[in-house]
């Protein structure tokens, strides 16, 4: 056999090695995918929802409100995209807004929910960061209402993941872009007609006050005028005034001799 012929043949190990490596990678990938699917489907348990309900029940009923950013469901009606956006916002809220005294039961619940959120990240695909504020607005609600929103997010996420562990791999950029366009239209409309309700209110209130003052002044004037006229009518009875023509005629008759 010539050297050229020897060089033209490849030993079996040269192509068998990469093939085995590829098969091993596919096997590991399938196992990892199966583990991720099982984890995502059962990652949120009923115990987490029970912790959230206990957190809600332990809150004091108050009319005081707090400000926080959350998804505007009127702009984003797609349930999957709504939860993808809400999931990220819930993480920020638990980090910045929902703060309790250290080592208290409520503080421990928040820590557990934060750890759960970190594990859930593997079940969500990230969309463009340019639209991180799309479909978001500022809410002014009580702490109780905020906790109800968070519980609803975890509950709905749990239900969708049970049906399809890969549901949150959906690309929501188009839905977020629609929210951005609606937001620009709303800002333009507000800029063209700035604070119309407040302007009407500031104009209407002084007008009402002036009308009430005018009516009150008129009623006071009429009452005062009537009170002045009544004593005059009482003090001037129907008597003939002194020096009238009738009295003068009687005086003349008395002066005439009989």
C-alpha positions in Angstrom: 0.0 0.0 0.0 1.4 3.3 -1.0 1.7 6.2 1.5 -1.0 8.0 -0.4 -3.4 5.1 0.0 -2.6 4.9 3.7 -3.2 8.6 4.1 -6.6 8.4 2.3 -8.0 5.9 4.9 -9.3 7.3 8.2 -9.2 5.1 11.3 -12.7 4.4 12.8 -11.9 6.4 15.9 -11.6 9.7 14.0 -15.3 9.8 13.2 -16.7 7.7 15.9 -15.4 10.0 18.7 -17.3 13.2 17.5 -20.5 11.1 16.9 -20.4 9.7 20.4 -19.8 13.2 21.8 -22.8 14.6 19.8 -25.0 11.8 21.1 -23.9 12.4 24.6 -24.7 16.2 24.3 -28.1 15.4 22.9 -28.8 13.0 25.8 -27.7 15.5 28.4 -29.7 18.2 26.7 -32.9 16.1 26.6 -32.5 15.2 30.3 -31.9 18.9 31.2 -34.9 19.9 29.2 -37.1 17.3 30.9 -35.9 18.5 34.3 -36.6 22.1 33.4 -40.1 21.2 32.2 -40.8 19.3 35.3 -39.4 22.0 37.6 -41.4 24.8 35.8 -44.6 22.8 35.9 -44.4 22.2 39.7 -42.2 25.1 40.8 -45.1 27.1 42.3 -46.8 25.1 44.9 -50.0 25.6 46.9 -47.8 26.4 49.9 -46.5 29.5 48.2 -50.0 30.7 47.6 -50.9 29.9 51.2 -48.0 32.0 52.4 -49.2 34.9 50.2 -52.7 34.6 51.6 -51.4 34.6 55.2 -49.4 37.7 54.3 -52.6 39.3 53.0 -54.6 38.3 56.1 -52.0 39.8 58.4 -52.2 43.3 56.9 -54.0 46.1 58.6 -57.0 47.6 56.8 -56.1 51.2 56.0 -57.0 53.8 53.4 -53.4 54.9 53.1 -52.1 54.3 49.6 -48.6 53.5 48.2 -47.3 54.1 44.7 -45.8 51.4 42.6 -45.4 50.5 38.9 -47.4 47.6 37.5 -48.8 46.3 34.2 -51.7 48.2 32.7 -54.0 45.4 31.9 -56.2 47.7 29.8 -53.2 48.1 27.3 -51.9 44.5 27.5 -54.8 42.0 27.3 -52.7 39.0 26.3 -52.6 36.8 29.4 -49.2 35.3 28.7 -47.5 38.6 27.9 -49.2 40.2 30.9 -47.7 37.7 33.2 -44.3 37.9 31.6 -44.3 41.6 32.2 -45.8 41.3 35.7 -43.3 38.7 36.8 -40.4 41.1 36.4 -42.3 43.9 38.1 -43.2 41.7 41.1 -39.5 41.1 41.6 -38.8 44.8 41.8 -41.8 45.4 44.1 -40.6 42.7 46.5 -37.2 44.2 46.5 -38.0 47.9 46.8 -41.6 48.2 48.1 -42.6 45.2 50.2 -40.4 45.6 53.2 -41.0 44.2 56.7 -39.0 44.1 59.9 -36.1 41.6 59.7 -36.7 38.1 61.1 -40.4 38.5 61.3 -42.8 35.9 59.7 -43.8 38.3 56.9 -40.1 39.1 56.2 -39.4 35.4 55.9 -42.3 34.9 53.5 -40.9 37.7 51.2 -37.4 36.0 51.2 -39.0 32.7 50.2 -41.0 34.4 47.4 -37.8 36.2 46.2 -36.0 32.8 46.1 -38.9 31.3 44.1 -38.8 34.2 41.6 -35.1 33.6 41.0 -35.8 29.9 40.2 -38.7 30.9 38.0 -36.4 32.9 35.7 -35.4 29.8 33.9 -39.1 29.4 32.8 -39.3 32.8 31.2 -37.6 34.1 28.0 -36.4 37.7 28.1 -37.7 40.2 25.6 -36.0 43.4 24.4 -35.0 45.6 27.3 -35.9 48.6 25.2 -39.5 47.9 26.0 -39.1 47.4 29.8 -41.4 50.3 30.5 -44.0 49.4 27.9 -47.5 48.6 29.2 -46.5 49.9 32.6 -48.1 52.7 34.6 -48.0 54.0 38.2 -50.7 52.7 40.5 -51.8 54.3 43.8 -53.4 51.5 45.9 -53.4 50.2 49.4 -50.9 47.5 50.5 -53.7 45.0 50.6 -54.6 45.6 47.0 -50.9 45.3 46.0 -50.6 41.9 47.7 -53.8 40.8 46.0 -52.2 41.6 42.6 -49.0 39.7 43.5 -50.9 36.7 44.6 -52.9 36.7 41.4 -49.7 36.8 39.3 -48.3 33.8 41.1 -51.6 31.9 40.9 -52.1 32.6 37.2 -48.4 31.7 36.4 -48.8 28.4 38.3 -51.9 27.5 36.2 -50.3 28.3 32.9 -47.1 26.5 33.7 -49.1 23.4 34.6 -50.8 23.4 31.2 -47.6 24.1 29.2 -44.2 24.5 30.9 -42.9 26.3 27.8 -45.7 28.8 27.6 -43.6 31.8 28.7 -41.1 31.3 25.8 -43.6 33.3 23.7 -42.2 36.4 22.0 -44.2 39.4 23.3 -42.3 42.2 21.6 -45.1 42.9 19.2 -47.6 43.2 22.1 -45.2 45.5 24.0 -44.7 47.6 20.9 -48.5 48.2 20.7 -48.5 49.3 24.3 -45.7 51.8 23.5 -47.6 53.2 20.5 -50.7 53.6 22.7 -48.6 55.3 25.3 -47.3 57.8 22.9 -50.8 58.6 21.6 -52.0 59.1 25.2 -49.1 61.4 26.0 -49.7 63.4 22.9 -53.4 63.7 23.7 -52.6 64.8 27.3 -50.0 67.3 25.9 -52.5 68.8 23.5 -55.1 69.2 26.2 -53.1 69.5 29.5 -54.9 68.9 32.7 -58.4 69.7 31.4 -60.3 68.3 34.4 -58.1 70.3 36.8 -58.6 73.4 34.8 -62.4 73.0 34.7 -62.4 72.4 38.4 -60.4 75.5 39.2 -62.6 77.5 37.0 -65.9 76.1 38.3 -65.4 76.3 42.0 -64.7 80.1 42.2 -67.7 80.7 39.9 -70.0 78.7 42.3 -68.6 80.6 45.3 -69.3 83.9 43.6 -72.9 83.0 42.7 -73.5 81.8 46.3 -72.1 85.0 47.7 -74.2 87.1 45.3 -77.4 85.2 46.2 -76.6 85.4 50.0 -76.0 89.2 49.7 -79.2 89.7 47.9 -81.2 87.7 50.4 -79.5 89.6 53.3 -80.3 93.0 51.6 -84.0 92.1 51.1 -84.3 90.9 54.7 -82.7 94.0 56.1 -84.9 96.2 54.0 -88.0 94.4 55.1 -87.0 94.7 58.8 -86.6 98.5 58.4 -90.0 98.9 56.7 -92.0 97.0 59.4 -91.2 99.4 62.3 -92.2 102.4 60.2 -95.6 100.8 59.4 -96.1 100.1 63.1 -95.1 103.6 64.3 -97.3 105.5 61.7 -101.0 104.5 62.4 -103.9 105.7 60.1 -104.3 109.1 61.8 -105.0 112.4 60.2 -101.9 114.5 60.1 -101.7 117.7 62.1 -102.6 120.8 60.1 -104.7 118.9 57.6 -107.5 120.6 55.7 -110.2 119.0 57.9 -108.8 120.2 61.1 -108.3 123.7 59.7 -111.9 123.9 58.7 -113.1 122.8 62.2 -110.9 125.5 63.8 -112.5 128.1 61.5 -116.0 127.1 62.5 -115.1 127.4 66.2 -113.8 130.9 65.7 -116.9 132.2 63.9 -119.4 134.0 66.2 -122.8 132.4 66.7 
